[in-house]
Amino acid sequence: MGQFEMVKNYLQTLNLHDRELDFEFLSDIVARHVSTFAFSSVGCQLGDDLPLDFKSLYQRIVIQRRGGYCFEQNGLLYGVLEELGFSPKILLARVIHSHDTHSGLTHRMSMVEYEGQQYVLDVGFGFLGPTFPVPMSEVEPNDGKNNFRIAERHPGEYYMQVFQDGDFCSLYRFDLARYGQADCEVGHFFSHRHPDAKFVNHLVVSLIQENETRALVNLKYWITTKASTRSLEISDPDQLKRIIVGELGVQITADESRRLYEKLKASRIEKGDEFI
């Protein structure tokens, strides 16, 4: 199957086939992607091979429903946008969570220009990420749950920010340098192979749906709506599998669930389980 057919099937999965390729389409593709294809560090946790070529991403995310994190999810979306003629640009960012830190380039997004305005499209930041194209103009749009904006705090240095608890918090910072696939391979290799990498040490799976966000971090599961947040602690491998498969749509086997649970229990005893 060629890339054109894979893109066609991807769009059909999201019910976006036969659509005008306008800004509404760009908005819908972001929202439907993050509500359909789970952000997931399952592959990183299990030590899976995670190649970044488009065919492998399509098979893993769309067909096998294994989810993926930023280099996978945004890599897939980049290939779709490129095939559709949007001429996306690769962006790499440093995840900071409002800290004054100089972390590695371990986050990938895409930039698209539409009618003279540049937008960041990010379907790979997990449960804290935006669900719409965020303009590079420091405008503060609203996706119904959170306000996101991109602030240029220093010349040529941009911050993706979300409004939380009465103020804007910076999720990551980035520049507009030229990046390519080789740069993504470097960041991806660290992120899913280095023993100190976040996703090697933490299980994170999430879906951002229209009326609720579902998020699993290690052995704690949240469902958040506008009105409330419910959470529960996971106490056995069968419960973990029911949530990952039944609530978050990521396909794992009973043996994989057991391996994940045992690893997370051991890690909690040794290191604790704080993710952010």
BAKOL-600286 format. One line per 4 residues: number of its first residue (from 1); their letters; for each residue y, x, z of C-alpha. Coordinates in steps of 0.5 Angstrom, whole numbers, plus 2048, in hexadecimal, padded with zeros to 3 digits. Example, Ala and Ser with C-alpha at 12.3 -4.5 7.8 and 13.67 -1.06 7.14 Angstrom:
1> as> 7F7 819 810 | 7FE 81B 80E
//
This chain:
1> mgqf> 800 800 800 | 807 803 7FE | 80D 803 802 | 810 7FD 7FE
5> emvk> 80A 7F9 800 | 80A 7FB 807 | 812 7F9 808 | 810 7F2 805
9> nylq> 80B 7F1 80A | 80F 7F3 810 | 815 7EE 80D | 810 7E9 80D
13> tlnl> 80D 7EA 814 | 814 7E9 816 | 815 7E3 812 | 81B 7E7 80E
17> hdre> 818 7E7 807 | 81C 7E4 802 | 823 7E5 805 | 82A 7E7 803
21> ldfe> 82B 7EF 805 | 831 7ED 809 | 834 7EF 810 | 830 7E8 813
25> flsd> 82A 7EC 810 | 82B 7F2 814 | 82C 7EE 81A | 826 7EA 819
29> ivar> 822 7F0 818 | 824 7F4 81E | 823 7EE 823 | 81C 7EC 820
33> hvst> 819 7F3 820 | 81B 7F4 827 | 818 7ED 829 | 811 7EE 824
37> fafs> 810 7F5 825 | 80F 7F8 82C | 812 7FE 82E | 80D 802 831
41> svgc> 80B 809 834 | 803 807 834 | 802 80C 82E | 806 812 832
45> qlgd> 802 810 838 | 7FB 810 835 | 7FC 816 831 | 7FC 813 82A
49> dlpl> 7FD 816 824 | 804 813 822 | 806 816 81B | 80D 813 818
53> dfks> 80C 812 811 | 80D 80B 80F | 806 809 80D | 804 80B 814
57> lyqr> 80A 808 818 | 808 801 814 | 801 801 816 | 802 803 81D
61> iviq> 808 7FE 81E | 807 7F8 819 | 7FF 7F8 818 | 7FC 7FB 81E
65> rrgg> 802 7F8 823 | 802 7FF 827 | 809 7FF 828 | 80D 805 828
69> ycfe> 813 808 82B | 81A 80B 828 | 817 810 823 | 812 80B 820
73> qngl> 816 804 821 | 81C 807 81E | 818 80B 819 | 815 805 816
77> lygv> 81C 801 816 | 81F 807 812 | 81A 807 80D | 81A 7FF 80C
81> leel> 822 800 80B | 821 805 807 | 81D 801 802 | 821 7FB 802
85> gfsp> 827 800 800 | 82B 800 806 | 82C 808 806 | 82B 809 80E
89> kill> 82D 80F 811 | 828 812 817 | 82C 813 81D | 829 817 823
93> arvi> 82C 816 82A | 82B 819 832 | 829 814 837 | 82D 814 83D
97> hshd> 82E 80E 840 | 835 80F 843 | 833 816 845 | 837 81C 844
101> thsg> 831 81F 841 | 82F 823 83A | 828 821 839 | 825 822 832
105> lthr> 825 81E 82C | 820 81A 82E | 822 813 82B | 822 811 824
109> msmv> 827 80B 821 | 829 809 81A | 830 808 817 | 832 803 811
113> eyeg> 839 802 80E | 83A 7FB 80C | 840 7F9 809 | 844 7FF 80B
117> qqyv> 842 7FE 812 | 83D 803 815 | 837 800 81A | 832 803 81F
121> ldvg> 82B 800 81E | 827 801 824 | 820 7FE 825 | 81D 803 829
125> fgfl> 820 804 82F | 81C 7FF 833 | 81E 7F9 838 | 825 7FC 839
129> gptf> 827 7FD 831 | 82B 7F8 82D | 828 7F3 829 | 82E 7F3 823
133> pvpm> 831 7F8 81F | 837 7FB 823 | 83D 7FD 820 | 840 804 820
137> seve> 847 801 822 | 847 800 829 | 846 7F9 828 | 842 7F5 82E
141> pndg> 83E 7F0 82B | 839 7EC 82F | 832 7EB 82D | 831 7E5 832
145> knnf> 82F 7E9 838 | 833 7F0 838 | 839 7F3 835 | 838 7F9 831
149> riae> 83D 7FE 82E | 83E 805 82B | 843 809 82F | 846 80F 82C
153> rhpg> 847 813 833 | 849 819 830 | 84B 81B 828 | 844 81A 824
157> eyym> 840 819 82A | 83E 811 82B | 83A 80E 830 | 836 807 830
161> qvfq> 838 803 836 | 836 7FD 839 | 83A 7F8 83E | 836 7F8 844
165> dgdf> 838 7F6 84B | 840 7F6 849 | 840 7FC 845 | 83E 7FF 83F
169> csly> 838 804 840 | 836 80A 83B | 82F 809 839 | 830 80F 834
173> rfdl> 835 814 830 | 834 816 829 | 838 819 823 | 838 818 81C
177> aryg> 835 81F 81A | 830 81F 814 | 829 81E 817 | 823 81E 813
181> qadc> 81B 81C 814 | 81A 823 816 | 81F 822 81C | 81B 81C 81E
185> evgh> 815 81F 81E | 817 824 823 | 81A 81F 827 | 814 81B 826
189> ffsh> 80F 821 828 | 813 822 82F | 813 81B 830 | 80B 819 830
193> rhpd> 808 820 831 | 80C 824 836 | 80A 823 83D | 810 822 840
197> akfv> 812 81C 83B | 814 816 83D | 80F 812 839 | 80A 817 83B
201> nhlv> 80B 815 842 | 80D 80E 842 | 80A 808 83F | 80F 803 83C
205> vsli> 80E 7FD 838 | 813 7F8 836 | 815 7F2 832 | 81C 7EF 831
209> qene> 81B 7E8 82F | 821 7E3 82E | 821 7E0 835 | 81D 7E5 839
213> tral> 81C 7EC 83A | 815 7EF 83C | 814 7F6 83E | 80E 7FA 841
217> vnlk> 810 800 845 | 80A 804 847 | 807 7FF 84C | 80C 7FA 84D
221> ywit> 80E 7F4 848 | 814 7F0 847 | 816 7EA 844 | 81E 7E9 843
225> tkas> 822 7E3 841 | 829 7E1 842 | 828 7DD 848 | 822 7E2 84C
229> trsl> 81E 7E8 84C | 817 7E7 84E | 812 7ED 84F | 80B 7EF 851
233> eisd> 807 7F5 853 | 801 7F7 84F | 7FB 7F8 853 | 7F5 7F9 84F
237> pdql> 7F3 7FB 847 | 7F2 7F4 845 | 7F8 7F1 847 | 7FC 7F7 844
241> krii> 7F8 7F5 83D | 7FA 7EE 83E | 801 7F0 83E | 801 7F5 839
245> vgel> 7FD 7F1 834 | 7FF 7EA 836 | 806 7EA 838 | 809 7F0 834
249> gvqi> 804 7F0 82E | 802 7F7 82E | 7FB 7F8 82C | 7F7 7FC 831
253> tade> 7EF 7FC 833 | 7EC 7FB 83A | 7EB 803 83A | 7F2 805 838
257> srrl> 7F4 800 83E | 7F0 803 843 | 7F2 80A 840 | 7FA 808 841
261> yekl> 7F9 805 848 | 7F5 80B 84B | 7FA 810 848 | 800 80B 84B
265> kasr> 7FD 80B 851 | 7FC 812 852 | 803 814 850 | 806 80F 855
269> iekg> 803 812 85A | 805 819 858 | 80C 818 855 | 80E 811 856
273> defi> 810 80C 850 | 817 80C 84F | 819 80C 848 | 820 80C 847
//
